[in-house]
Protein backbone atom coordinates (compact mmCIF):
# COMPACT_ATOMS: atom_id res chain seq x y z
CA UNK A 1 0.00 0.00 0.00
CA UNK A 2 1.39 3.37 -1.06
CA UNK A 3 1.29 5.82 1.86
CA UNK A 4 3.37 8.61 0.39
CA UNK A 5 1.86 11.94 -0.61
CA UNK A 6 1.89 13.32 -4.16
CA UNK A 7 1.45 16.89 -5.30
CA UNK A 8 -1.72 17.08 -7.40
CA UNK A 9 -2.93 20.13 -9.26
CA UNK A 10 -6.54 21.21 -8.90
CA UNK A 11 -8.05 21.35 -12.38
CA UNK A 12 -11.57 22.49 -11.46
CA UNK A 13 -13.68 23.49 -8.46
CA UNK A 14 -17.46 23.13 -8.71
CA UNK A 15 -20.02 24.62 -6.34
CA UNK A 16 -22.45 21.84 -5.40
CA UNK A 17 -24.41 23.56 -2.61
CA UNK A 18 -23.83 26.74 -0.55
CA UNK A 19 -21.43 24.80 1.71
CA UNK A 20 -20.13 22.01 -0.52
CA UNK A 21 -17.65 21.95 -3.39
CA UNK A 22 -16.26 19.30 -5.71
CA UNK A 23 -12.52 19.37 -6.40
CA UNK A 24 -11.16 17.70 -9.54
CA UNK A 25 -7.46 16.82 -9.75
CA UNK A 26 -5.01 16.36 -12.58
CA UNK A 27 -2.89 13.30 -11.61
CA UNK A 28 0.86 13.78 -11.97
CA UNK A 29 4.25 12.70 -10.64
CA UNK A 30 3.60 8.97 -10.40
CA UNK A 31 0.24 9.26 -8.63
CA UNK A 32 -1.74 6.01 -9.21
CA UNK A 33 -4.61 6.68 -11.61
CA UNK A 34 -6.60 3.53 -10.83
CA UNK A 35 -9.05 3.22 -7.95
CA UNK A 36 -12.25 1.46 -6.96
CA UNK A 37 -15.64 3.11 -6.57
CA UNK A 38 -16.19 3.94 -2.90
CA UNK A 39 -12.54 4.61 -1.98
CA UNK A 40 -11.17 7.88 -0.60
CA UNK A 41 -8.21 10.24 -0.80
CA UNK A 42 -6.31 11.70 2.15
CA UNK A 43 -5.42 15.38 1.88
CA UNK A 44 -2.51 16.93 3.80
CA UNK A 45 -2.14 20.68 4.25
CA UNK A 46 -0.26 23.12 6.46
CA UNK A 47 -2.93 25.17 8.25
CA UNK A 48 -2.01 27.80 10.84
CA UNK A 49 1.43 26.30 11.23
CA UNK A 50 0.19 22.74 11.82
CA UNK A 51 0.12 19.76 9.46
CA UNK A 52 -3.46 18.55 9.08
CA UNK A 53 -4.77 15.41 7.37
CA UNK A 54 -8.35 14.50 6.45
CA UNK A 55 -9.89 11.82 4.26
CA UNK A 56 -12.51 12.59 1.59
CA UNK A 57 -14.39 10.02 -0.47
CA UNK A 58 -14.00 10.06 -4.23
CA UNK A 59 -17.24 11.16 -5.88
CA UNK A 60 -15.85 10.39 -9.34
CA UNK A 61 -16.29 7.02 -11.00
CA UNK A 62 -13.31 5.06 -12.36
CA UNK A 63 -15.62 3.95 -15.20
CA UNK A 64 -17.04 7.30 -16.31
CA UNK A 65 -14.86 10.17 -15.11
CA UNK A 66 -11.53 11.14 -16.65
CA UNK A 67 -10.27 12.90 -13.52
CA UNK A 68 -10.42 11.84 -9.85
CA UNK A 69 -12.61 14.14 -7.75
CA UNK A 70 -13.67 14.60 -4.14
CA UNK A 71 -16.50 16.60 -2.62
CA UNK A 72 -15.93 18.62 0.55
CA UNK A 73 -18.76 19.87 2.73
CA UNK A 74 -18.03 22.54 5.33
CA UNK A 75 -18.23 21.21 8.89
CA UNK A 76 -18.77 23.55 11.82
CA UNK A 77 -15.34 23.91 13.40
CA UNK A 78 -13.83 21.71 10.69
CA UNK A 79 -10.24 22.85 10.15
CA UNK A 80 -9.58 21.17 6.81
CA UNK A 81 -13.05 21.41 5.26
CA UNK A 82 -13.38 25.15 5.85
CA UNK A 83 -9.81 25.74 4.70
CA UNK A 84 -10.47 23.87 1.45
CA UNK A 85 -13.68 25.76 0.76
CA UNK A 86 -11.72 29.03 1.07
CA UNK A 87 -8.45 28.04 -0.56
CA UNK A 88 -9.11 25.35 -3.17
CA UNK A 89 -8.73 27.05 -6.55
CA UNK A 90 -7.82 25.81 -10.05
CA UNK A 91 -4.05 25.66 -10.51
CA UNK A 92 -3.31 25.21 -6.82
CA UNK A 93 -1.46 22.05 -5.72
CA UNK A 94 -2.48 19.84 -2.79
CA UNK A 95 -0.65 16.97 -1.11
CA UNK A 96 -2.70 13.82 -1.71
CA UNK A 97 -2.28 10.18 -0.67
CA UNK A 98 -3.32 7.53 -3.26
CA UNK A 99 -6.83 6.02 -3.01
CA UNK A 100 -7.51 3.50 -0.24
CA UNK A 101 -10.53 2.14 1.61
CA UNK A 102 -12.52 -1.08 1.99
CA UNK A 103 -15.97 0.37 1.21
CA UNK A 104 -15.80 -0.66 -2.42
CA UNK A 105 -17.89 -1.87 -5.32
CA UNK A 106 -16.47 -4.53 -7.68
CA UNK A 107 -18.11 -4.60 -11.15
CA UNK A 108 -19.46 -7.85 -12.64
CA UNK A 109 -20.53 -7.13 -16.20
CA UNK A 110 -22.71 -10.22 -16.67
CA UNK A 111 -24.53 -10.14 -13.32
CA UNK A 112 -28.13 -9.05 -12.79
CA UNK A 113 -28.29 -7.56 -9.30
CA UNK A 114 -30.32 -5.09 -7.29
CA UNK A 115 -28.31 -2.40 -5.52
CA UNK A 116 -30.06 -0.54 -2.72
CA UNK A 117 -28.07 2.63 -1.97
CA UNK A 118 -28.72 4.86 1.04
CA UNK A 119 -27.07 8.17 1.94
CA UNK A 120 -27.58 11.13 4.23
CA UNK A 121 -26.05 14.56 3.58
CA UNK A 122 -22.44 14.35 2.41
CA UNK A 123 -22.67 10.58 2.77
CA UNK A 124 -23.81 10.69 -0.85
CA UNK A 125 -20.18 11.18 -1.94
CA UNK A 126 -18.94 7.54 -2.11
CA UNK A 127 -22.48 6.36 -2.92
CA UNK A 128 -22.51 8.61 -6.00
CA UNK A 129 -19.24 7.07 -7.19
CA UNK A 130 -20.69 3.58 -6.73
CA UNK A 131 -23.99 4.49 -8.42
CA UNK A 132 -22.31 5.85 -11.55
CA UNK A 133 -19.99 2.86 -11.77
CA UNK A 134 -22.80 0.31 -11.49
CA UNK A 135 -24.82 2.00 -14.23
CA UNK A 136 -21.77 2.06 -16.50
CA UNK A 137 -20.43 -1.44 -15.86
CA UNK A 138 -23.40 -3.70 -15.05
CA UNK A 139 -25.93 -3.15 -17.84
CA UNK A 140 -28.40 -5.70 -16.45
CA UNK A 141 -28.35 -4.49 -12.84
CA UNK A 142 -30.83 -2.11 -11.18
CA UNK A 143 -30.03 0.73 -8.76
CA UNK A 144 -32.30 2.27 -6.12
CA UNK A 145 -31.12 5.36 -4.23
CA UNK A 146 -32.68 6.83 -1.11
CA UNK A 147 -31.00 10.04 0.02
CA UNK A 148 -31.83 12.28 2.96
CA UNK A 149 -31.04 15.98 3.46
CA UNK A 150 -32.28 18.89 5.54
CA UNK A 151 -33.47 21.20 2.79
CA UNK A 152 -33.75 21.24 -1.01
CA UNK A 153 -30.63 23.40 -1.40
CA UNK A 154 -28.61 20.89 0.66
CA UNK A 155 -29.00 18.11 -1.94
CA UNK A 156 -25.55 17.39 -3.36
CA UNK A 157 -25.44 16.25 -7.04
CA UNK A 158 -29.17 17.02 -7.46
CA UNK A 159 -28.88 17.99 -11.13
CA UNK A 160 -26.59 15.08 -11.98
CA UNK A 161 -28.91 12.60 -10.27
CA UNK A 162 -31.84 13.95 -12.27
CA UNK A 163 -29.81 13.60 -15.46
CA UNK A 164 -28.91 9.99 -14.67
CA UNK A 165 -32.50 9.11 -13.78
CA UNK A 166 -33.57 10.47 -17.17
CA UNK A 167 -30.80 8.60 -18.98
CA UNK A 168 -31.50 5.27 -17.21
CA UNK A 169 -35.28 5.27 -16.54
CA UNK A 170 -35.50 1.47 -16.51
CA UNK A 171 -32.44 0.95 -14.29
CA UNK A 172 -32.40 3.78 -11.73
CA UNK A 173 -34.91 5.08 -9.20
CA UNK A 174 -34.11 7.98 -6.87
CA UNK A 175 -36.08 8.96 -3.77
CA UNK A 176 -35.32 12.15 -1.81
CA UNK A 177 -36.51 12.91 1.70
CA UNK A 178 -36.06 16.21 3.54
CA UNK A 179 -36.05 16.69 7.32
CA UNK A 180 -36.60 20.48 7.17
CA UNK A 181 -38.48 21.13 3.91
CA UNK A 182 -40.23 24.37 3.01
CA UNK A 183 -43.89 24.64 2.04
CA UNK A 184 -43.10 24.07 -1.66
CA UNK A 185 -41.69 20.58 -1.11
CA UNK A 186 -44.11 17.81 -2.09
CA UNK A 187 -41.79 14.85 -1.70
CA UNK A 188 -41.07 12.65 1.31
CA UNK A 189 -40.51 14.35 4.66
CA UNK A 190 -38.40 13.26 7.60
CA UNK A 191 -35.24 11.26 8.03
CA UNK A 192 -34.46 7.84 6.61
CA UNK A 193 -36.08 5.48 9.11
CA UNK A 194 -37.66 2.03 9.24
CA UNK A 195 -41.10 3.33 8.23
CA UNK A 196 -39.81 5.15 5.13
CA UNK A 197 -37.67 2.16 4.13
CA UNK A 198 -40.65 -0.17 4.38
CA UNK A 199 -43.13 2.16 2.68
CA UNK A 200 -40.85 2.89 -0.27
CA UNK A 201 -39.83 -0.68 -1.11
CA UNK A 202 -42.48 -1.23 -3.76
CA UNK A 203 -41.55 2.01 -5.53
CA UNK A 204 -37.81 1.32 -5.42
CA UNK A 205 -37.90 -2.38 -6.27
CA UNK A 206 -36.92 -3.52 -9.80
CA UNK A 207 -39.77 -4.62 -12.05
CA UNK A 208 -37.66 -7.42 -13.56
CA UNK A 209 -36.15 -10.46 -11.77
CA UNK A 210 -32.68 -10.15 -10.21
CA UNK A 211 -30.11 -12.60 -8.85
CA UNK A 212 -29.26 -11.02 -5.50
CA UNK A 213 -29.40 -7.80 -3.51
CA UNK A 214 -26.55 -5.62 -2.27
CA UNK A 215 -26.92 -2.72 0.16
CA UNK A 216 -24.47 0.19 0.31
CA UNK A 217 -24.98 2.99 2.83
CA UNK A 218 -23.17 6.01 4.19
CA UNK A 219 -24.44 8.34 6.90
CA UNK A 220 -25.06 8.52 10.66
CA UNK A 221 -24.50 5.25 12.50
CA UNK A 222 -28.06 5.18 13.84
CA UNK A 223 -29.46 5.40 10.31
CA UNK A 224 -27.14 2.65 9.09
CA UNK A 225 -28.09 0.34 11.96
CA UNK A 226 -31.74 0.79 10.99
CA UNK A 227 -31.01 0.09 7.33
CA UNK A 228 -28.91 -2.99 8.13
CA UNK A 229 -31.71 -4.36 10.35
CA UNK A 230 -34.33 -3.75 7.67
CA UNK A 231 -32.14 -5.29 4.96
CA UNK A 232 -31.52 -8.41 7.05
CA UNK A 233 -35.27 -8.78 7.59
CA UNK A 234 -35.70 -8.62 3.82
CA UNK A 235 -33.30 -11.53 3.40
CA UNK A 236 -30.20 -9.62 2.30
CA UNK A 237 -27.07 -11.63 3.13
CA UNK A 238 -24.84 -10.16 5.83
CA UNK A 239 -21.85 -10.14 3.48
CA UNK A 240 -23.87 -8.08 0.97
CA UNK A 241 -24.52 -5.23 3.43
CA UNK A 242 -21.78 -2.60 3.15
CA UNK A 243 -21.45 0.56 5.24
CA UNK A 244 -19.14 3.56 5.39
CA UNK A 245 -18.81 5.82 8.44
CA UNK A 246 -17.42 9.34 8.15
CA UNK A 247 -17.10 9.98 11.89
CA UNK A 248 -17.37 8.09 15.14
CA UNK A 249 -20.45 8.71 17.26
CA UNK A 250 -20.28 10.58 20.56
CA UNK A 251 -20.71 7.29 22.43
CA UNK A 252 -17.88 5.68 20.47
CA UNK A 253 -15.55 8.60 21.14
CA UNK A 254 -16.41 8.44 24.83
CA UNK A 255 -15.70 4.72 24.81
CA UNK A 256 -12.35 5.30 23.16
CA UNK A 257 -11.37 7.86 25.79
CA UNK A 258 -12.67 5.89 28.78
CA UNK A 259 -10.38 3.87 30.99
CA UNK A 260 -10.44 0.17 30.19
CA UNK A 261 -10.35 -2.75 32.60
CA UNK A 262 -7.74 -4.41 30.40
CA UNK A 263 -4.07 -4.32 31.27
CA UNK A 264 -3.20 -1.04 29.58
CA UNK A 265 0.15 0.24 30.79
CA UNK A 266 3.31 1.84 29.42
CA UNK A 267 4.96 -0.56 26.99
CA UNK A 268 7.45 -0.43 24.11
CA UNK A 269 6.06 -1.29 20.68
CA UNK A 270 8.21 -2.11 17.66
CA UNK A 271 7.03 -0.56 14.39
CA UNK A 272 8.29 -1.73 11.00
CA UNK A 273 7.80 1.00 8.42
CA UNK A 274 9.38 1.49 4.97
CA UNK A 275 12.29 -0.81 5.80
CA UNK A 276 13.03 0.94 9.10
CA UNK A 277 12.57 -0.41 12.64
CA UNK A 278 11.36 1.94 15.39
CA UNK A 279 11.04 1.34 19.13
CA UNK A 280 8.12 3.39 20.44
CA UNK A 281 7.24 3.85 24.11
CA UNK A 282 3.44 3.97 24.36
CA UNK A 283 2.01 5.48 27.58
CA UNK A 284 -1.44 4.31 28.81
CA UNK A 285 -3.18 7.51 27.71
CA UNK A 286 -1.87 7.30 24.12
CA UNK A 287 -2.55 5.11 21.14
CA UNK A 288 0.30 3.51 19.22
CA UNK A 289 -0.13 6.04 16.41
CA UNK A 290 -0.09 9.02 18.79
CA UNK A 291 3.07 7.78 20.48
CA UNK A 292 4.77 7.23 17.12
CA UNK A 293 3.81 10.69 15.87
CA UNK A 294 5.19 12.19 19.10
CA UNK A 295 8.54 10.68 18.08
CA UNK A 296 8.23 12.34 14.64
CA UNK A 297 7.84 9.00 12.87
CA UNK A 298 6.17 9.58 9.50
CA UNK A 299 3.26 7.20 10.11
CA UNK A 300 0.40 6.82 7.61
CA UNK A 301 -2.93 8.03 9.04
CA UNK A 302 -5.98 10.10 8.27
CA UNK A 303 -9.16 9.99 10.38
CA UNK A 304 -7.61 8.94 13.75
CA UNK A 305 -10.92 7.38 14.85
CA UNK A 306 -10.64 3.82 13.54
CA UNK A 307 -12.74 4.28 10.42
CA UNK A 308 -10.60 4.92 7.36
CA UNK A 309 -7.88 2.17 7.67
CA UNK A 310 -5.08 4.49 6.49
CA UNK A 311 -3.12 3.56 9.64
CA UNK A 312 -3.62 -0.20 9.26
CA UNK A 313 -0.77 -2.51 10.19
CA UNK A 314 -0.29 -6.21 10.88
CA UNK A 315 0.44 -7.27 14.44
CA UNK A 316 3.25 -9.81 14.08
CA UNK A 317 3.92 -10.32 17.79
CA UNK A 318 2.07 -9.64 21.02
CA UNK A 319 -1.48 -8.45 21.51
CA UNK A 320 -3.20 -5.07 21.29
CA UNK A 321 -6.57 -3.70 22.31
CA UNK A 322 -8.51 -1.60 19.79
CA UNK A 323 -10.99 0.96 21.06
CA UNK A 324 -12.82 0.80 17.71
CA UNK A 325 -12.76 -1.70 14.82
CA UNK A 326 -15.33 -0.31 12.37
CA UNK A 327 -12.72 -0.10 9.61
CA UNK A 328 -11.80 -3.80 9.78
CA UNK A 329 -13.86 -6.84 8.86
CA UNK A 330 -13.73 -10.25 10.57
CA UNK A 331 -11.15 -11.60 8.12
CA UNK A 332 -8.86 -8.61 8.76
CA UNK A 333 -9.03 -9.29 12.49
CA UNK A 334 -8.33 -13.00 12.03
CA UNK A 335 -5.29 -12.19 9.90
CA UNK A 336 -3.88 -9.94 12.64
CA UNK A 337 -4.50 -6.50 11.16
CA UNK A 338 -4.93 -3.60 13.59
CA UNK A 339 -5.64 0.11 13.37
CA UNK A 340 -2.80 1.92 15.12
CA UNK A 341 -4.87 5.07 15.67
CA UNK A 342 -7.10 3.22 18.16
CA UNK A 343 -4.71 0.46 19.28
CA UNK A 344 -2.96 0.14 22.64
CA UNK A 345 -0.45 -2.59 23.59
CA UNK A 346 -1.84 -5.30 25.88
CA UNK A 347 1.37 -7.31 26.19
CA UNK A 348 5.10 -6.76 26.05
CA UNK A 349 6.90 -7.31 22.76
CA UNK A 350 4.21 -5.99 20.41
CA UNK A 351 5.54 -5.72 16.85
CA UNK A 352 3.53 -4.13 14.05
CA UNK A 353 4.36 -4.06 10.35
CA UNK A 354 2.77 -1.10 8.60
CA UNK A 355 1.17 -1.42 5.19
C-alpha positions in Angstrom: 0.0 0.0 0.0 1.4 3.4 -1.1 1.3 5.8 1.9 3.4 8.6 0.4 1.9 11.9 -0.6 1.9 13.3 -4.2 1.5 16.9 -5.3 -1.7 17.1 -7.4 -2.9 20.1 -9.3 -6.5 21.2 -8.9 -8.1 21.4 -12.4 -11.6 22.5 -11.5 -13.7 23.5 -8.5 -17.5 23.1 -8.7 -20.0 24.6 -6.3 -22.4 21.8 -5.4 -24.4 23.6 -2.6 -23.8 26.7 -0.6 -21.4 24.8 1.7 -20.1 22.0 -0.5 -17.7 22.0 -3.4 -16.3 19.3 -5.7 -12.5 19.4 -6.4 -11.2 17.7 -9.5 -7.5 16.8 -9.8 -5.0 16.4 -12.6 -2.9 13.3 -11.6 0.9 13.8 -12.0 4.3 12.7 -10.6 3.6 9.0 -10.4 0.2 9.3 -8.6 -1.7 6.0 -9.2 -4.6 6.7 -11.6 -6.6 3.5 -10.8 -9.0 3.2 -8.0 -12.3 1.5 -7.0 -15.6 3.1 -6.6 -16.2 3.9 -2.9 -12.5 4.6 -2.0 -11.2 7.9 -0.6 -8.2 10.2 -0.8 -6.3 11.7 2.2 -5.4 15.4 1.9 -2.5 16.9 3.8 -2.1 20.7 4.3 -0.3 23.1 6.5 -2.9 25.2 8.3 -2.0 27.8 10.8 1.4 26.3 11.2 0.2 22.7 11.8 0.1 19.8 9.5 -3.5 18.5 9.1 -4.8 15.4 7.4 -8.3 14.5 6.4 -9.9 11.8 4.3 -12.5 12.6 1.6 -14.4 10.0 -0.5 -14.0 10.1 -4.2 -17.2 11.2 -5.9 -15.8 10.4 -9.3 -16.3 7.0 -11.0 -13.3 5.1 -12.4 -15.6 3.9 -15.2 -17.0 7.3 -16.3 -14.9 10.2 -15.1 -11.5 11.1 -16.6 -10.3 12.9 -13.5 -10.4 11.8 -9.9 -12.6 14.1 -7.7 -13.7 14.6 -4.1 -16.5 16.6 -2.6 -15.9 18.6 0.5 -18.8 19.9 2.7 -18.0 22.5 5.3 -18.2 21.2 8.9 -18.8 23.6 11.8 -15.3 23.9 13.4 -13.8 21.7 10.7 -10.2 22.8 10.2 -9.6 21.2 6.8 -13.1 21.4 5.3 -13.4 25.1 5.9 -9.8 25.7 4.7 -10.5 23.9 1.4 -13.7 25.8 0.8 -11.7 29.0 1.1 -8.5 28.0 -0.6 -9.1 25.4 -3.2 -8.7 27.0 -6.6 -7.8 25.8 -10.1 -4.1 25.7 -10.5 -3.3 25.2 -6.8 -1.5 22.1 -5.7 -2.5 19.8 -2.8 -0.6 17.0 -1.1 -2.7 13.8 -1.7 -2.3 10.2 -0.7 -3.3 7.5 -3.3 -6.8 6.0 -3.0 -7.5 3.5 -0.2 -10.5 2.1 1.6 -12.5 -1.1 2.0 -16.0 0.4 1.2 -15.8 -0.7 -2.4 -17.9 -1.9 -5.3 -16.5 -4.5 -7.7 -18.1 -4.6 -11.2 -19.5 -7.8 -12.6 -20.5 -7.1 -16.2 -22.7 -10.2 -16.7 -24.5 -10.1 -13.3 -28.1 -9.1 -12.8 -28.3 -7.6 -9.3 -30.3 -5.1 -7.3 -28.3 -2.4 -5.5 -30.1 -0.5 -2.7 -28.1 2.6 -2.0 -28.7 4.9 1.0 -27.1 8.2 1.9 -27.6 11.1 4.2 -26.1 14.6 3.6 -22.4 14.4 2.4 -22.7 10.6 2.8 -23.8 10.7 -0.9 -20.2 11.2 -1.9 -18.9 7.5 -2.1 -22.5 6.4 -2.9 -22.5 8.6 -6.0 -19.2 7.1 -7.2 -20.7 3.6 -6.7 -24.0 4.5 -8.4 -22.3 5.9 -11.5 -20.0 2.9 -11.8 -22.8 0.3 -11.5 -24.8 2.0 -14.2 -21.8 2.1 -16.5 -20.4 -1.4 -15.9 -23.4 -3.7 -15.1 -25.9 -3.1 -17.8 -28.4 -5.7 -16.4 -28.4 -4.5 -12.8 -30.8 -2.1 -11.2 -30.0 0.7 -8.8 -32.3 2.3 -6.1 -31.1 5.4 -4.2 -32.7 6.8 -1.1 -31.0 10.0 0.0 -31.8 12.3 3.0 -31.0 16.0 3.5 -32.3 18.9 5.5 -33.5 21.2 2.8 -33.7 21.2 -1.0 -30.6 23.4 -1.4 -28.6 20.9 0.7 -29.0 18.1 -1.9 -25.6 17.4 -3.4 -25.4 16.2 -7.0 -29.2 17.0 -7.5 -28.9 18.0 -11.1 -26.6 15.1 -12.0 -28.9 12.6 -10.3 -31.8 13.9 -12.3 -29.8 13.6 -15.5 -28.9 10.0 -14.7 -32.5 9.1 -13.8 -33.6 10.5 -17.2 -30.8 8.6 -19.0 -31.5 5.3 -17.2 -35.3 5.3 -16.5 -35.5 1.5 -16.5 -32.4 1.0 -14.3 -32.4 3.8 -11.7 -34.9 5.1 -9.2 -34.1 8.0 -6.9 -36.1 9.0 -3.8 -35.3 12.1 -1.8 -36.5 12.9 1.7 -36.1 16.2 3.5 -36.1 16.7 7.3 -36.6 20.5 7.2 -38.5 21.1 3.9 -40.2 24.4 3.0 -43.9 24.6 2.0 -43.1 24.1 -1.7 -41.7 20.6 -1.1 -44.1 17.8 -2.1 -41.8 14.9 -1.7 -41.1 12.6 1.3 -40.5 14.4 4.7 -38.4 13.3 7.6 -35.2 11.3 8.0 -34.5 7.8 6.6 -36.1 5.5 9.1 -37.7 2.0 9.2 -41.1 3.3 8.2 -39.8 5.1 5.1 -37.7 2.2 4.1 -40.6 -0.2 4.4 -43.1 2.2 2.7 -40.8 2.9 -0.3 -39.8 -0.7 -1.1 -42.5 -1.2 -3.8 -41.6 2.0 -5.5 -37.8 1.3 -5.4 -37.9 -2.4 -6.3 -36.9 -3.5 -9.8 -39.8 -4.6 -12.0 -37.7 -7.4 -13.6 -36.1 -10.5 -11.8 -32.7 -10.2 -10.2 -30.1 -12.6 -8.8 -29.3 -11.0 -5.5 -29.4 -7.8 -3.5 -26.6 -5.6 -2.3 -26.9 -2.7 0.2 -24.5 0.2 0.3 -25.0 3.0 2.8 -23.2 6.0 4.2 -24.4 8.3 6.9 -25.1 8.5 10.7 -24.5 5.2 12.5 -28.1 5.2 13.8 -29.5 5.4 10.3 -27.1 2.7 9.1 -28.1 0.3 12.0 -31.7 0.8 11.0 -31.0 0.1 7.3 -28.9 -3.0 8.1 -31.7 -4.4 10.4 -34.3 -3.7 7.7 -32.1 -5.3 5.0 -31.5 -8.4 7.0 -35.3 -8.8 7.6 -35.7 -8.6 3.8 -33.3 -11.5 3.4 -30.2 -9.6 2.3 -27.1 -11.6 3.1 -24.8 -10.2 5.8 -21.9 -10.1 3.5 -23.9 -8.1 1.0 -24.5 -5.2 3.4 -21.8 -2.6 3.2 -21.4 0.6 5.2 -19.1 3.6 5.4 -18.8 5.8 8.4 -17.4 9.3 8.2 -17.1 10.0 11.9 -17.4 8.1 15.1 -20.5 8.7 17.3 -20.3 10.6 20.6 -20.7 7.3 22.4 -17.9 5.7 20.5 -15.6 8.6 21.1 -16.4 8.4 24.8 -15.7 4.7 24.8 -12.4 5.3 23.2 -11.4 7.9 25.8 -12.7 5.9 28.8 -10.4 3.9 31.0 -10.4 0.2 30.2 -10.3 -2.7 32.6 -7.7 -4.4 30.4 -4.1 -4.3 31.3 -3.2 -1.0 29.6 0.2 0.2 30.8 3.3 1.8 29.4 5.0 -0.6 27.0 7.5 -0.4 24.1 6.1 -1.3 20.7 8.2 -2.1 17.7 7.0 -0.6 14.4 8.3 -1.7 11.0 7.8 1.0 8.4 9.4 1.5 5.0 12.3 -0.8 5.8 13.0 0.9 9.1 12.6 -0.4 12.6 11.4 1.9 15.4 11.0 1.3 19.1 8.1 3.4 20.4 7.2 3.8 24.1 3.4 4.0 24.4 2.0 5.5 27.6 -1.4 4.3 28.8 -3.2 7.5 27.7 -1.9 7.3 24.1 -2.6 5.1 21.1 0.3 3.5 19.2 -0.1 6.0 16.4 -0.1 9.0 18.8 3.1 7.8 20.5 4.8 7.2 17.1 3.8 10.7 15.9 5.2 12.2 19.1 8.5 10.7 18.1 8.2 12.3 14.6 7.8 9.0 12.9 6.2 9.6 9.5 3.3 7.2 10.1 0.4 6.8 7.6 -2.9 8.0 9.0 -6.0 10.1 8.3 -9.2 10.0 10.4 -7.6 8.9 13.7 -10.9 7.4 14.8 -10.6 3.8 13.5 -12.7 4.3 10.4 -10.6 4.9 7.4 -7.9 2.2 7.7 -5.1 4.5 6.5 -3.1 3.6 9.6 -3.6 -0.2 9.3 -0.8 -2.5 10.2 -0.3 -6.2 10.9 0.4 -7.3 14.4 3.3 -9.8 14.1 3.9 -10.3 17.8 2.1 -9.6 21.0 -1.5 -8.4 21.5 -3.2 -5.1 21.3 -6.6 -3.7 22.3 -8.5 -1.6 19.8 -11.0 1.0 21.1 -12.8 0.8 17.7 -12.8 -1.7 14.8 -15.3 -0.3 12.4 -12.7 -0.1 9.6 -11.8 -3.8 9.8 -13.9 -6.8 8.9 -13.7 -10.2 10.6 -11.2 -11.6 8.1 -8.9 -8.6 8.8 -9.0 -9.3 12.5 -8.3 -13.0 12.0 -5.3 -12.2 9.9 -3.9 -9.9 12.6 -4.5 -6.5 11.2 -4.9 -3.6 13.6 -5.6 0.1 13.4 -2.8 1.9 15.1 -4.9 5.1 15.7 -7.1 3.2 18.2 -4.7 0.5 19.3 -3.0 0.1 22.6 -0.4 -2.6 23.6 -1.8 -5.3 25.9 1.4 -7.3 26.2 5.1 -6.8 26.0 6.9 -7.3 22.8 4.2 -6.0 20.4 5.5 -5.7 16.9 3.5 -4.1 14.0 4.4 -4.1 10.4 2.8 -1.1 8.6 1.2 -1.4 5.2 
